[in-house]
């Protein structure tokens, strides 16, 4: 996952799309972990 984020963040156009997706993924991960 982090490798994909790192790879995509080199494409500036994708960062804007990826940021809310990443935030949502972390939120879901926190819910799942608890």
Buried (B, 14 or more C-beta within 10 A) or exposed (E): EEEEBEEBEEEEEBEEEBEEEBEEEEEEEEEEEE
